[in-house]
Amino acid sequence: MAHFPVNHPARSIYRVLAGLIGLYILVFGVWGVAQTFGDPLFGRDGNWILGLRTNLAFSLASVLFGIVLLVGASRRGNLGHYMNLTAGIVFLVTSILMMSVLQTPANFLNFSMSTVVVSMVFGLILLGTGLYDKVGPQEHAEAERRNRVGAERP
């Protein structure tokens, strides 16, 4: 049975990590929008921002995701927990899908292999932060700890 640790001692570090990823994505998106403004939405030009290839659509999506991640990292409740889990899955699925169409006309977000790798790394980090930043009452944390310690015994 899977468990989500409740009130993990390092959850503030995980939230900061998710916030830094959100800030990077937001800066990438804003810079990308500034550079690709006026280009076609799904253009396949060679626009590179912070080491990643982009187009206007990908830049706009990055601005949106960056804001969402920053909002999730700034909340004290479980909203950030669910947002990080969801964003991690979205990043992983998107990176795999875009890698499968990398050298085809279906690459509408103008991904490169470096973009795929960064998306996978961010997805794994966000998934990990989502697993360990759940917040709950102290009695839930104690029950989860007792469950975990009891499950480790032979």
Biotite code that builds the C-alpha atoms (Angstrom):
import biotite.structure as struc

atoms = struc.array([
    struc.Atom([0.000, 0.000, 0.000], chain_id="A", res_id=1, res_name="MET", atom_name="CA", element="C"),
    struc.Atom([1.359, 3.397, -0.973], chain_id="A", res_id=2, res_name="ALA", atom_name="CA", element="C"),
    struc.Atom([1.530, 6.185, 1.544], chain_id="A", res_id=3, res_name="HIS", atom_name="CA", element="C"),
    struc.Atom([1.960, 9.910, 1.419], chain_id="A", res_id=4, res_name="PHE", atom_name="CA", element="C"),
    struc.Atom([3.962, 11.169, 4.391], chain_id="A", res_id=5, res_name="PRO", atom_name="CA", element="C"),
    struc.Atom([2.000, 13.783, 6.301], chain_id="A", res_id=6, res_name="VAL", atom_name="CA", element="C"),
    struc.Atom([3.842, 16.832, 7.670], chain_id="A", res_id=7, res_name="ASN", atom_name="CA", element="C"),
    struc.Atom([7.241, 15.642, 6.398], chain_id="A", res_id=8, res_name="HIS", atom_name="CA", element="C"),
    struc.Atom([10.022, 17.620, 8.117], chain_id="A", res_id=9, res_name="PRO", atom_name="CA", element="C"),
    struc.Atom([11.547, 18.687, 4.778], chain_id="A", res_id=10, res_name="ALA", atom_name="CA", element="C"),
    struc.Atom([8.299, 19.807, 3.142], chain_id="A", res_id=11, res_name="ARG", atom_name="CA", element="C"),
    struc.Atom([9.344, 23.460, 3.207], chain_id="A", res_id=12, res_name="SER", atom_name="CA", element="C"),
    struc.Atom([12.464, 22.541, 1.202], chain_id="A", res_id=13, res_name="ILE", atom_name="CA", element="C"),
    struc.Atom([10.286, 20.675, -1.303], chain_id="A", res_id=14, res_name="TYR", atom_name="CA", element="C"),
    struc.Atom([7.971, 23.646, -1.662], chain_id="A", res_id=15, res_name="ARG", atom_name="CA", element="C"),
    struc.Atom([10.933, 25.967, -2.243], chain_id="A", res_id=16, res_name="VAL", atom_name="CA", element="C"),
    struc.Atom([12.234, 23.546, -4.885], chain_id="A", res_id=17, res_name="LEU", atom_name="CA", element="C"),
    struc.Atom([8.841, 23.495, -6.615], chain_id="A", res_id=18, res_name="ALA", atom_name="CA", element="C"),
    struc.Atom([8.732, 27.303, -6.395], chain_id="A", res_id=19, res_name="GLY", atom_name="CA", element="C"),
    struc.Atom([12.174, 27.600, -8.006], chain_id="A", res_id=20, res_name="LEU", atom_name="CA", element="C"),
    struc.Atom([11.062, 25.342, -10.853], chain_id="A", res_id=21, res_name="ILE", atom_name="CA", element="C"),
    struc.Atom([7.939, 27.477, -11.221], chain_id="A", res_id=22, res_name="GLY", atom_name="CA", element="C"),
    struc.Atom([10.051, 30.638, -11.259], chain_id="A", res_id=23, res_name="LEU", atom_name="CA", element="C"),
    struc.Atom([12.377, 29.200, -13.934], chain_id="A", res_id=24, res_name="TYR", atom_name="CA", element="C"),
    struc.Atom([9.392, 28.190, -16.067], chain_id="A", res_id=25, res_name="ILE", atom_name="CA", element="C"),
    struc.Atom([7.776, 31.612, -15.611], chain_id="A", res_id=26, res_name="LEU", atom_name="CA", element="C"),
    struc.Atom([10.978, 33.478, -16.566], chain_id="A", res_id=27, res_name="VAL", atom_name="CA", element="C"),
    struc.Atom([11.439, 31.147, -19.549], chain_id="A", res_id=28, res_name="PHE", atom_name="CA", element="C"),
    struc.Atom([7.852, 31.770, -20.640], chain_id="A", res_id=29, res_name="GLY", atom_name="CA", element="C"),
    struc.Atom([7.932, 35.551, -20.268], chain_id="A", res_id=30, res_name="VAL", atom_name="CA", element="C"),
    struc.Atom([11.265, 35.789, -22.071], chain_id="A", res_id=31, res_name="TRP", atom_name="CA", element="C"),
    struc.Atom([9.954, 33.440, -24.761], chain_id="A", res_id=32, res_name="GLY", atom_name="CA", element="C"),
    struc.Atom([6.796, 35.485, -25.264], chain_id="A", res_id=33, res_name="VAL", atom_name="CA", element="C"),
    struc.Atom([8.908, 38.640, -25.569], chain_id="A", res_id=34, res_name="ALA", atom_name="CA", element="C"),
    struc.Atom([11.166, 37.011, -28.162], chain_id="A", res_id=35, res_name="GLN", atom_name="CA", element="C"),
    struc.Atom([8.492, 35.202, -30.204], chain_id="A", res_id=36, res_name="THR", atom_name="CA", element="C"),
    struc.Atom([5.781, 37.864, -30.085], chain_id="A", res_id=37, res_name="PHE", atom_name="CA", element="C"),
    struc.Atom([4.524, 38.416, -33.613], chain_id="A", res_id=38, res_name="GLY", atom_name="CA", element="C"),
    struc.Atom([5.621, 34.968, -34.820], chain_id="A", res_id=39, res_name="ASP", atom_name="CA", element="C"),
    struc.Atom([3.019, 32.317, -35.686], chain_id="A", res_id=40, res_name="PRO", atom_name="CA", element="C"),
    struc.Atom([1.556, 30.651, -32.599], chain_id="A", res_id=41, res_name="LEU", atom_name="CA", element="C"),
    struc.Atom([2.941, 27.217, -33.505], chain_id="A", res_id=42, res_name="PHE", atom_name="CA", element="C"),
    struc.Atom([5.978, 28.415, -35.451], chain_id="A", res_id=43, res_name="GLY", atom_name="CA", element="C"),
    struc.Atom([8.949, 26.101, -35.899], chain_id="A", res_id=44, res_name="ARG", atom_name="CA", element="C"),
    struc.Atom([11.646, 28.781, -35.992], chain_id="A", res_id=45, res_name="ASP", atom_name="CA", element="C"),
    struc.Atom([14.914, 28.429, -34.119], chain_id="A", res_id=46, res_name="GLY", atom_name="CA", element="C"),
    struc.Atom([14.041, 30.511, -31.058], chain_id="A", res_id=47, res_name="ASN", atom_name="CA", element="C"),
    struc.Atom([16.138, 29.437, -28.062], chain_id="A", res_id=48, res_name="TRP", atom_name="CA", element="C"),
    struc.Atom([15.565, 30.734, -24.529], chain_id="A", res_id=49, res_name="ILE", atom_name="CA", element="C"),
    struc.Atom([17.634, 29.587, -21.529], chain_id="A", res_id=50, res_name="LEU", atom_name="CA", element="C"),
    struc.Atom([18.920, 26.621, -23.523], chain_id="A", res_id=51, res_name="GLY", atom_name="CA", element="C"),
    struc.Atom([15.479, 25.418, -24.637], chain_id="A", res_id=52, res_name="LEU", atom_name="CA", element="C"),
    struc.Atom([13.786, 25.800, -28.015], chain_id="A", res_id=53, res_name="ARG", atom_name="CA", element="C"),
    struc.Atom([10.401, 27.484, -27.950], chain_id="A", res_id=54, res_name="THR", atom_name="CA", element="C"),
    struc.Atom([7.586, 29.057, -29.916], chain_id="A", res_id=55, res_name="ASN", atom_name="CA", element="C"),
    struc.Atom([4.814, 31.422, -28.879], chain_id="A", res_id=56, res_name="LEU", atom_name="CA", element="C"),
    struc.Atom([2.404, 28.637, -27.863], chain_id="A", res_id=57, res_name="ALA", atom_name="CA", element="C"),
    struc.Atom([4.991, 26.896, -25.683], chain_id="A", res_id=58, res_name="PHE", atom_name="CA", element="C"),
    struc.Atom([6.015, 30.221, -24.144], chain_id="A", res_id=59, res_name="SER", atom_name="CA", element="C"),
    struc.Atom([2.416, 31.112, -23.272], chain_id="A", res_id=60, res_name="LEU", atom_name="CA", element="C"),
    struc.Atom([1.856, 27.652, -21.769], chain_id="A", res_id=61, res_name="ALA", atom_name="CA", element="C"),
    struc.Atom([5.065, 28.086, -19.758], chain_id="A", res_id=62, res_name="SER", atom_name="CA", element="C"),
    struc.Atom([3.849, 31.407, -18.348], chain_id="A", res_id=63, res_name="VAL", atom_name="CA", element="C"),
    struc.Atom([0.618, 29.722, -17.257], chain_id="A", res_id=64, res_name="LEU", atom_name="CA", element="C"),
    struc.Atom([2.379, 26.700, -15.724], chain_id="A", res_id=65, res_name="PHE", atom_name="CA", element="C"),
    struc.Atom([4.945, 28.908, -13.984], chain_id="A", res_id=66, res_name="GLY", atom_name="CA", element="C"),
    struc.Atom([2.199, 30.947, -12.333], chain_id="A", res_id=67, res_name="ILE", atom_name="CA", element="C"),
    struc.Atom([0.336, 27.783, -11.308], chain_id="A", res_id=68, res_name="VAL", atom_name="CA", element="C"),
    struc.Atom([3.479, 26.292, -9.750], chain_id="A", res_id=69, res_name="LEU", atom_name="CA", element="C"),
    struc.Atom([4.297, 29.504, -7.889], chain_id="A", res_id=70, res_name="LEU", atom_name="CA", element="C"),
    struc.Atom([0.746, 29.694, -6.528], chain_id="A", res_id=71, res_name="VAL", atom_name="CA", element="C"),
    struc.Atom([0.937, 26.049, -5.447], chain_id="A", res_id=72, res_name="GLY", atom_name="CA", element="C"),
    struc.Atom([4.308, 26.548, -3.766], chain_id="A", res_id=73, res_name="ALA", atom_name="CA", element="C"),
    struc.Atom([3.065, 29.595, -1.873], chain_id="A", res_id=74, res_name="SER", atom_name="CA", element="C"),
    struc.Atom([0.044, 27.864, -0.291], chain_id="A", res_id=75, res_name="ARG", atom_name="CA", element="C"),
    struc.Atom([0.295, 26.209, 3.105], chain_id="A", res_id=76, res_name="ARG", atom_name="CA", element="C"),
    struc.Atom([-2.438, 23.629, 2.608], chain_id="A", res_id=77, res_name="GLY", atom_name="CA", element="C"),
    struc.Atom([-2.633, 20.593, 0.383], chain_id="A", res_id=78, res_name="ASN", atom_name="CA", element="C"),
    struc.Atom([-3.350, 22.632, -2.745], chain_id="A", res_id=79, res_name="LEU", atom_name="CA", element="C"),
    struc.Atom([0.376, 22.679, -3.524], chain_id="A", res_id=80, res_name="GLY", atom_name="CA", element="C"),
    struc.Atom([0.569, 18.940, -2.879], chain_id="A", res_id=81, res_name="HIS", atom_name="CA", element="C"),
    struc.Atom([-2.070, 18.190, -5.498], chain_id="A", res_id=82, res_name="TYR", atom_name="CA", element="C"),
    struc.Atom([-0.769, 20.824, -7.924], chain_id="A", res_id=83, res_name="MET", atom_name="CA", element="C"),
    struc.Atom([2.762, 19.405, -7.787], chain_id="A", res_id=84, res_name="ASN", atom_name="CA", element="C"),
    struc.Atom([1.542, 15.838, -8.294], chain_id="A", res_id=85, res_name="LEU", atom_name="CA", element="C"),
    struc.Atom([-0.575, 16.912, -11.252], chain_id="A", res_id=86, res_name="THR", atom_name="CA", element="C"),
    struc.Atom([2.128, 19.135, -12.768], chain_id="A", res_id=87, res_name="ALA", atom_name="CA", element="C"),
    struc.Atom([4.707, 16.370, -12.410], chain_id="A", res_id=88, res_name="GLY", atom_name="CA", element="C"),
    struc.Atom([2.515, 13.934, -14.312], chain_id="A", res_id=89, res_name="ILE", atom_name="CA", element="C"),
    struc.Atom([1.690, 16.559, -16.954], chain_id="A", res_id=90, res_name="VAL", atom_name="CA", element="C"),
    struc.Atom([5.381, 17.347, -17.494], chain_id="A", res_id=91, res_name="PHE", atom_name="CA", element="C"),
    struc.Atom([6.324, 13.666, -17.769], chain_id="A", res_id=92, res_name="LEU", atom_name="CA", element="C"),
    struc.Atom([3.499, 12.797, -20.160], chain_id="A", res_id=93, res_name="VAL", atom_name="CA", element="C"),
    struc.Atom([4.098, 15.895, -22.289], chain_id="A", res_id=94, res_name="THR", atom_name="CA", element="C"),
    struc.Atom([7.820, 15.223, -22.542], chain_id="A", res_id=95, res_name="SER", atom_name="CA", element="C"),
    struc.Atom([7.259, 11.612, -23.626], chain_id="A", res_id=96, res_name="ILE", atom_name="CA", element="C"),
    struc.Atom([4.610, 12.598, -26.164], chain_id="A", res_id=97, res_name="LEU", atom_name="CA", element="C"),
    struc.Atom([6.715, 15.409, -27.605], chain_id="A", res_id=98, res_name="MET", atom_name="CA", element="C"),
    struc.Atom([9.773, 13.143, -27.764], chain_id="A", res_id=99, res_name="MET", atom_name="CA", element="C"),
    struc.Atom([7.777, 10.698, -29.846], chain_id="A", res_id=100, res_name="SER", atom_name="CA", element="C"),
    struc.Atom([7.009, 13.395, -32.449], chain_id="A", res_id=101, res_name="VAL", atom_name="CA", element="C"),
    struc.Atom([10.297, 15.303, -32.189], chain_id="A", res_id=102, res_name="LEU", atom_name="CA", element="C"),
    struc.Atom([11.356, 15.072, -35.842], chain_id="A", res_id=103, res_name="GLN", atom_name="CA", element="C"),
    struc.Atom([7.869, 15.292, -37.360], chain_id="A", res_id=104, res_name="THR", atom_name="CA", element="C"),
    struc.Atom([5.501, 18.123, -38.288], chain_id="A", res_id=105, res_name="PRO", atom_name="CA", element="C"),
    struc.Atom([3.440, 17.144, -35.208], chain_id="A", res_id=106, res_name="ALA", atom_name="CA", element="C"),
    struc.Atom([6.045, 18.853, -32.997], chain_id="A", res_id=107, res_name="ASN", atom_name="CA", element="C"),
    struc.Atom([3.735, 21.834, -32.547], chain_id="A", res_id=108, res_name="PHE", atom_name="CA", element="C"),
    struc.Atom([5.443, 23.057, -29.346], chain_id="A", res_id=109, res_name="LEU", atom_name="CA", element="C"),
    struc.Atom([8.824, 23.197, -31.117], chain_id="A", res_id=110, res_name="ASN", atom_name="CA", element="C"),
    struc.Atom([10.490, 20.868, -28.585], chain_id="A", res_id=111, res_name="PHE", atom_name="CA", element="C"),
    struc.Atom([14.116, 19.860, -28.906], chain_id="A", res_id=112, res_name="SER", atom_name="CA", element="C"),
    struc.Atom([15.770, 16.957, -27.114], chain_id="A", res_id=113, res_name="MET", atom_name="CA", element="C"),
    struc.Atom([17.077, 19.354, -24.459], chain_id="A", res_id=114, res_name="SER", atom_name="CA", element="C"),
    struc.Atom([13.506, 20.523, -23.843], chain_id="A", res_id=115, res_name="THR", atom_name="CA", element="C"),
    struc.Atom([12.415, 16.897, -23.467], chain_id="A", res_id=116, res_name="VAL", atom_name="CA", element="C"),
    struc.Atom([15.164, 16.180, -20.928], chain_id="A", res_id=117, res_name="VAL", atom_name="CA", element="C"),
    struc.Atom([14.452, 19.330, -18.898], chain_id="A", res_id=118, res_name="VAL", atom_name="CA", element="C"),
    struc.Atom([10.706, 18.553, -18.934], chain_id="A", res_id=119, res_name="SER", atom_name="CA", element="C"),
    struc.Atom([11.369, 15.026, -17.694], chain_id="A", res_id=120, res_name="MET", atom_name="CA", element="C"),
    struc.Atom([13.670, 16.223, -14.924], chain_id="A", res_id=121, res_name="VAL", atom_name="CA", element="C"),
    struc.Atom([11.186, 18.900, -13.854], chain_id="A", res_id=122, res_name="PHE", atom_name="CA", element="C"),
    struc.Atom([8.371, 16.335, -13.959], chain_id="A", res_id=123, res_name="GLY", atom_name="CA", element="C"),
    struc.Atom([10.275, 13.918, -11.734], chain_id="A", res_id=124, res_name="LEU", atom_name="CA", element="C"),
    struc.Atom([11.218, 16.655, -9.269], chain_id="A", res_id=125, res_name="ILE", atom_name="CA", element="C"),
    struc.Atom([7.650, 17.981, -9.122], chain_id="A", res_id=126, res_name="LEU", atom_name="CA", element="C"),
    struc.Atom([6.286, 14.476, -8.661], chain_id="A", res_id=127, res_name="LEU", atom_name="CA", element="C"),
    struc.Atom([8.749, 13.933, -5.822], chain_id="A", res_id=128, res_name="GLY", atom_name="CA", element="C"),
    struc.Atom([7.878, 17.234, -4.170], chain_id="A", res_id=129, res_name="THR", atom_name="CA", element="C"),
    struc.Atom([4.193, 16.383, -4.491], chain_id="A", res_id=130, res_name="GLY", atom_name="CA", element="C"),
    struc.Atom([4.745, 13.090, -2.720], chain_id="A", res_id=131, res_name="LEU", atom_name="CA", element="C"),
    struc.Atom([6.359, 14.659, 0.329], chain_id="A", res_id=132, res_name="TYR", atom_name="CA", element="C"),
    struc.Atom([4.595, 17.984, 0.897], chain_id="A", res_id=133, res_name="ASP", atom_name="CA", element="C"),
    struc.Atom([1.230, 16.763, 2.171], chain_id="A", res_id=134, res_name="LYS", atom_name="CA", element="C"),
    struc.Atom([-0.048, 18.665, 5.200], chain_id="A", res_id=135, res_name="VAL", atom_name="CA", element="C"),
    struc.Atom([-2.468, 17.364, 7.793], chain_id="A", res_id=136, res_name="GLY", atom_name="CA", element="C"),
    struc.Atom([-3.379, 17.344, 11.469], chain_id="A", res_id=137, res_name="PRO", atom_name="CA", element="C"),
    struc.Atom([-0.815, 15.936, 13.871], chain_id="A", res_id=138, res_name="GLN", atom_name="CA", element="C"),
    struc.Atom([-2.955, 12.857, 14.601], chain_id="A", res_id=139, res_name="GLU", atom_name="CA", element="C"),
    struc.Atom([-2.945, 11.973, 10.871], chain_id="A", res_id=140, res_name="HIS", atom_name="CA", element="C"),
    struc.Atom([0.831, 12.323, 10.800], chain_id="A", res_id=141, res_name="ALA", atom_name="CA", element="C"),
    struc.Atom([1.147, 10.044, 13.842], chain_id="A", res_id=142, res_name="GLU", atom_name="CA", element="C"),
    struc.Atom([-1.238, 7.463, 12.363], chain_id="A", res_id=143, res_name="ALA", atom_name="CA", element="C"),
    struc.Atom([0.715, 7.468, 9.096], chain_id="A", res_id=144, res_name="GLU", atom_name="CA", element="C"),
    struc.Atom([3.996, 7.072, 11.003], chain_id="A", res_id=145, res_name="ARG", atom_name="CA", element="C"),
    struc.Atom([2.608, 4.164, 13.071], chain_id="A", res_id=146, res_name="ARG", atom_name="CA", element="C"),
    struc.Atom([1.316, 2.559, 9.869], chain_id="A", res_id=147, res_name="ASN", atom_name="CA", element="C"),
    struc.Atom([4.693, 2.923, 8.178], chain_id="A", res_id=148, res_name="ARG", atom_name="CA", element="C"),
    struc.Atom([6.668, 1.584, 11.150], chain_id="A", res_id=149, res_name="VAL", atom_name="CA", element="C"),
    struc.Atom([4.225, -1.311, 11.575], chain_id="A", res_id=150, res_name="GLY", atom_name="CA", element="C"),
    struc.Atom([4.476, -2.188, 7.870], chain_id="A", res_id=151, res_name="ALA", atom_name="CA", element="C"),
    struc.Atom([8.295, -2.376, 8.054], chain_id="A", res_id=152, res_name="GLU", atom_name="CA", element="C"),
    struc.Atom([8.269, -5.164, 10.641], chain_id="A", res_id=153, res_name="ARG", atom_name="CA", element="C"),
    struc.Atom([8.511, -8.743, 9.317], chain_id="A", res_id=154, res_name="PRO", atom_name="CA", element="C"),
])
